[in-house]
Each structure stands twice: as C-alpha cells, then as structure tokens.
Amino acid sequence: MITFLELLVNGISIGAVYALIALGFVVIFKATEVVNFAHASLLLAGGYVVARLHPYVGFWLALLIGIATAALIGALVEFLVIRRSKAATHSVLAIVTIGVDIVLTTELTRRIGTEVLAMGDPWESRVLHIGGITIAETRIVALLAAGALITAFLLAFKFTGWGVAMRATAEDPETAALMGVRLGRVSLSAWAVAGALAAVAALFLCVFPTPGLDRSSSLAALKAFPAAILGGLDSTTGALVGGLIVGVTEALMTGYQNDLSFLGRGIGDVAPFLIMIVVLLLRPAGLFGTKELARV
C-alpha cells in the first residue's frame, strides 16, 4: 500500500508538470488552430538557459531569464514563421513547426553534447517522509508550482481582457476581428505563454530524482502530447486532466513493471499513448474537446 501511495503522489506531481506542457499545446491551438510540434524545442531552450546561467547569476534569476528566453523564442517563431507563412491550411503549418523543432533542437543538442547539466535548484536531493511515504521535495514543489500556475492561467483566461480576447478568437476569429480583437497580438501572446510554461516544466523534469538536463530532455514533451490529445486540444480543463492521467499512468506502470513483465519492459513509456488511442477511439475529440458537428 505504501508503494502504491508513493507512486500515486509522484504520478500526480509529474502529471501536473505534464499538464503545464499540455496547456502550452492547448493555448496555441485555441489561438491559431495550429498543433505546435516545436514545443519540445521551447522546453529544451528554457531548460538550457537555466542550466548554463545559474552558476553565474544564481538559480532564481537564471530561472526568470530561462522563462523569458523560451517565451521570446516562442513569440519569434510565431512572428517570423507562422505569421508570414503562405501555407493555405493549418495542417501545413503544423508540418512547418516540425521543421522549426528540428532546427532548434539540433542546435541545442549540439551545444549540450554529451553533458548532463545540473539545474542548480535549491531543493537538491532532499526528501520528505510523510507517514511511511518518502517523496522528493522537488516533486512537492513541482505539484505546488504547477497548481499555482495552472490556477493563475485559468483565472486570467476567464476574467482578464486577454482571456476574453483568447476565448473570442477560439470561438470565431472572423467575428472577433470585426469586434476589434487583434488576432496577431492574441497569437503572439499565446506562443509566448506556451514557451514560458514549457520553461517551467523543463526545470521540474530535469531536477532530482532525474540526473539533469541532457540532449534527450526534450522528449518529455512527447509524453505531454497524449495528455493534450486525450483531454481535448481545445480544452484547458482537458490539459489538466490529461496531464494527471498520463502522469499517474506512467508512474504506476513503471513502478509495477516487474509484475507486468508479460507486457514487456518499458511499458510505462508506452502506456500514455495506449490510453490516448483508446480514448480517441471512444471520443475522437478527447475527453473535454469540442465535438465538430456537420450538417448533411
């Protein structure tokens, strides 16, 4: 029972981090209807800046610079690539983001090389003992930070002028433009917010109990992609629920993989994608996604 509770708490905490990444996918999709496959490189860029700068400027300032850098890169991708693309459909733009991801990731992995970069976080390898449960402090901080950021985003999305503009754009961009909403500004801010969220997620994905940031750290964004899909690409609530489902599933499957040896090794890495497939077969729009209706 203790093992199950430890795995559950760890799954919820890492699931909250996946929810931050999934929220980035959702924000961009709601603003532009483009699936951003360059999200992994934004995550890697933010983490790389934090890892390189913290010995010189301290952890907290390095974290702020890393978040700002990832937000700036996201905004530049939107302004220089997406906005100026002559692509006729959103599916073509999605393919363009794959090219952007390849370029950015290749350059970042070239700079990282074979190193494993420490993030310089103040929690280090300390653990907490709650009852019979042992959990890393970083996991608790990740859960609290992700919860605070997601709550702040949802409140801003619902009650601020930016949130109203975002919701209007997602509902009907043509009408929103006629009502004075600047679609370009909404799109730019969506990419910047997604980059900032990815940088925060990069921090918690690369601290203890993981060894640090390396050239494969961007692959974590691929685990968050099923979270966005099964929750619904146009649903902020779905991103949260999807992230928790993916995190808990991965933690439980990995923790009990010896008892599930008949399924093969590494089932924890595959399980989120299997759940995504099952959900999409039953609900093609995801758990909370908007169903598309067509009149015949």
N, C-alpha and C positions, 0 to 999 in steps of 0.2 A: 504493500500500500504506500509506503514511504517513497519507493522508487517511482510509482505512478504519479504521486503528487509533485515530486521534483521535476519529472518530465513534463507534467502539465503546466507548472509555473514557468519553466524555461520555454515551453512551447508558446505560451501566451505572450511572454516578453519578446521573443524573437518574432512572433506573429504581429505584434504591434509595430515593429520595425518594418516588416514586410508591408504592413498597411500604409506606412509613410511612402514607400516606393510606389505601391499601387495607387495611392492618392495622386501621385505625380502623373501617372498614366491617365487617370480619370480627368484631372484638371485640364490637361492638354486636349484630350478627346472632346470634352464638353465645349471648349472654346473654339476648336478648329476642326473637329471630326477627323483628326489625324491620329493614328496609332504611332506613338513615338518610340521607335526601336533604338533611338540614340540615348535612351535613358540610362543604359548601363555605363556609357562613357561619362555622363554627367556625374554619376555616383563615383566613378573611379577618379575623376578630376578633383572633386571636392575632397575626397579622402587623401589624395596625393599631396595636395596643398597643405593640409593639416599636418601630415606626417613629415613633410620637409621643413615646415616653418616652426614647429613647436620648440625645437631646441634653441631657437634664436629669439623668438618673441613671446614664448610661453604658450601654454595649451589653449587658454580661453581666447586670446587674441588670434591665435592660429585658426581656431575653430570658426571664429567670425569671418576671417579672411577666406577660409575654405568655403563657407556657405555663400559669401558674396561672389566668389570666383565661379562657383557652379551656377549660381543664378545668372551671372553675367554671360557665361558661355551659353546657357540655355536661351537667353534673350538674343544673343548674337546669331545663334542657329536659326531662330525664328525670323530675325530681321534680314539676315544676309542670304538665307537659303530658302526657307519656307515661303516667306512673303514674296520673294522675287522669282519663285519657280513658275514656269509656264505650264506645269502639269494640269491636265484637264480634270483629273479625278483625285480623290483623297487616297485611293489605293496606291497611286503612283507616288504621291508624297510620302506615304509610309515606306515605300521602297527607297526613296531619297534619304530618309532618316537612317536606313540601314547603311547606306554609303557613308553618311556623316559619322555614324558609330564606328565603322571600320577605320576611318581616317583618325579620329580622336583616340580610339583605343590602341591602335598601332603605335601612335606617337607616345602615349603614356606608358605602355608596356615596354617600349624601347628605353624610356627614361628609367623605369623601375628595374628592368633587367631581372636578375635572379635574386635580388634583395627581398627581404621581408622587413617592411618598415613599421616601426613602433609608432603608435598614435600619440604617446605622451600623456595619456589620460590620467587624472589624479586618483582614480579608483584602483588602478594596477590589478593585482591578483587577489584582492581581499574577498572573502566570502562571508556570508551571513548564515547563522544557524537559527532557524525558526522551528521550534519543536524538534522534530527529528529530520527536518528538511534542510539541506545545505544548498545554497544558491549563491552565485557570484553577485557581488554588489553591482557590477556593470549591467546585469540583467534587470535588477530592480530599477536602476537609473534609466535604462532604456525604456522600460514599461512606463515609468512616470513621465519621462520627456516626450515619448511618442503620444501618450494620452493627452498631455497638455497641448502639444502642437496640433493634434487632430481636433481637439475641442475648440481651440482658438480658430482654426481654419473653418470649422463648421459654423461657428458663431459669426465670423466675418462673412462667410458665404451667404448667410441668411439675413444679416442685419446691416451690412455696410453697402455703400453705393457701388463699390467694386463687385460685391456679391450679387447685387441686383443686376448689374450690367452683365456679369457672367451667366446668370440664370436666364436673362433675356436672350443673350446670344445663343445659348444652348437650345432654347425653345424655338426661336425663329430669328435667325441672323438678319434676314432682309428687313423684317419689321423693326427689329432692334436698331438697325442702322437708320431707318427712316425716323425713328423716335429720338435720334441724337446720340446713340451709343457708338463710340468709336471702336469698331471691330479690331482694328490694328492694335490699339492700345490694350484691349482685353486679351488678345492673342499673345502679345509680348509679355504681359504680366503673368499669364498662365505658364509660359515656358520658364520665366524667372522663378516663380513659386515652385514649380516642379524641380528645377535644379537645386534650389535651396533645401527642399525636403530630401532630395537624393543625397546631398552632402551630409546632412544629419544622420541619415540611415547608414551611410558609409562608415561613420565613426563607430556606431554600435555594432556593426557587422565585423569590425576589424579589431575590437578590443578583447580582452580576456573573456572567455577561455580560448578564443582563436589567437594564433601567434602574431597577427598583424596584417598590414596591407601588402598584398603581393599582386602580381600581374593577373591572377585569376579572380581577384576580388569582385570584379565587375559581373561575374557570373551570378552573383546573388540576385541581381536584378531579374534574371530569368526565372528565379523562384517566385518573385513577386508578380510576374506576368500572369500566372494562373490565378493569383488572388484577384487581380483586376478583372480578368475574364469571367471567372465563376461568380464574382459579386455583381458584375454588370459594368461595362466600360463607361456608362453614363451615370453611374450612381456613386456618390461619395460615401453613403452608408454601406454600399456593397463593397467598397475598397476596404473598409474597416473589418467587416465580417469576413470577407475573403482572406484578408491577411491573417486573421486569427485562425481560420480553418486551416490554412496552409502551414502556419507555424506549429500548431498543435499536432497536426497530422505528421509533419516531418519529425518532430521531437519524439512522438510515441513510436513511430515506425522505426526510427533509428535506435531508440532505447531498447526496443523489444526485438531487434532484428535477429538475435540468436534464437528466439522462439519462433521466428517466422523464416527460418533458413530455407524452407521449401519454396519461398518466393524469390530466393536469390539474394546475394549481397547488394548493398546499396539501395534497398527498397525505399529508404527514407527520402532519397533524392528523386525517385520516380513517382512516389505516391501522390504529391500535389498535382502532377499532370494527369494522373489517372482519375483523380477526383474531378478535375476540370472537364475531362472528356465525358464522364458520367453526367455531370450537371448540365453540360451543353446538349447532351442527347435528350434530356428531360425538359430543360428550359433553355432554348437557344440564345435567349437574351441575357442569361445569367440569373442569379437569384433575385436581384433587385433591378435589373435592367429594364428599360422601356421596350415593350413589345411593339414591333412595327406592324401596322395594320394597312392592308391594301384592299381597295375596293375593286371587285372583279365585275 
